Amino acid sequence: MTQLLQLAEREQVEKERITHSPTLNTILMVEDYLKEREELVSVADIKRDLPRKVMHQTLLLVLDYLQASGKILIGTKGILWVF
């Protein structure tokens, strides 16, 4: 019985870790940063230069969203605002 509870608890922790979503303020902060830049930027540059700290996984979710909506291009050399 305790093994079942431990397994369920581990699954819940993993689910919470995976389902963390960015807030609208975070998305807008990343958008504004990328709009101001006129050159390719790396993920490390974005994390370093943002006014507030953002978790790596959250930043990747924001970048995936922006790429899917056609606002940015993500290439091997960096990220570029195109909208």
C-alpha positions in Angstrom: 0.0 0.0 0.0 2.8 2.5 0.9 4.5 1.7 -2.4 1.4 2.7 -4.3 1.1 5.9 -2.4 4.8 6.7 -3.0 4.3 6.0 -6.7 1.3 8.3 -6.8 3.1 11.0 -5.0 6.1 10.8 -7.4 3.8 11.0 -10.4 2.1 14.1 -8.9 5.4 15.8 -8.3 6.5 15.1 -11.9 3.2 16.3 -13.2 3.5 19.5 -11.3 7.0 20.1 -12.6 5.9 19.5 -16.2 2.7 21.5 -16.1 4.2 24.8 -14.9 3.0 27.4 -17.3 4.4 30.9 -17.9 2.3 33.9 -16.9 1.1 36.5 -19.3 3.6 38.9 -17.8 6.5 36.5 -18.5 5.4 36.1 -22.1 5.1 39.9 -22.6 8.5 40.4 -20.9 10.2 38.0 -23.3 8.4 39.5 -26.3 9.4 43.0 -25.4 13.0 41.9 -24.9 13.1 40.2 -28.3 11.4 43.1 -30.1 14.1 45.5 -28.8 17.0 43.3 -30.0 17.8 43.6 -33.7 20.2 40.7 -33.8 20.3 37.0 -33.1 20.3 36.2 -29.4 20.9 33.0 -27.5 18.7 31.5 -24.7 21.6 32.3 -22.3 21.5 36.0 -23.4 17.8 36.2 -22.9 18.0 34.6 -19.4 20.9 36.9 -18.4 19.3 40.1 -19.7 15.7 39.8 -18.6 14.7 42.1 -15.8 13.3 39.2 -13.8 14.7 35.7 -13.5 12.8 33.0 -15.4 13.1 29.3 -15.0 14.8 27.6 -18.0 11.8 25.3 -18.6 9.4 28.3 -18.5 11.5 30.2 -20.9 11.6 27.3 -23.3 7.8 27.1 -23.2 7.5 30.8 -24.0 9.9 30.5 -26.9 8.0 27.5 -28.2 4.8 29.5 -28.0 6.3 32.5 -29.8 7.7 30.2 -32.5 4.4 28.5 -33.0 2.6 31.9 -33.3 5.1 33.0 -36.0 6.7 35.8 -33.9 10.2 34.4 -33.7 12.5 32.1 -35.7 14.7 29.7 -33.7 17.8 28.5 -35.5 21.1 26.9 -34.7 22.8 30.3 -34.2 20.1 31.9 -32.1 16.6 33.4 -31.9 15.3 36.3 -34.0 12.1 38.4 -33.7 10.3 38.5 -37.1 6.8 39.7 -36.4 
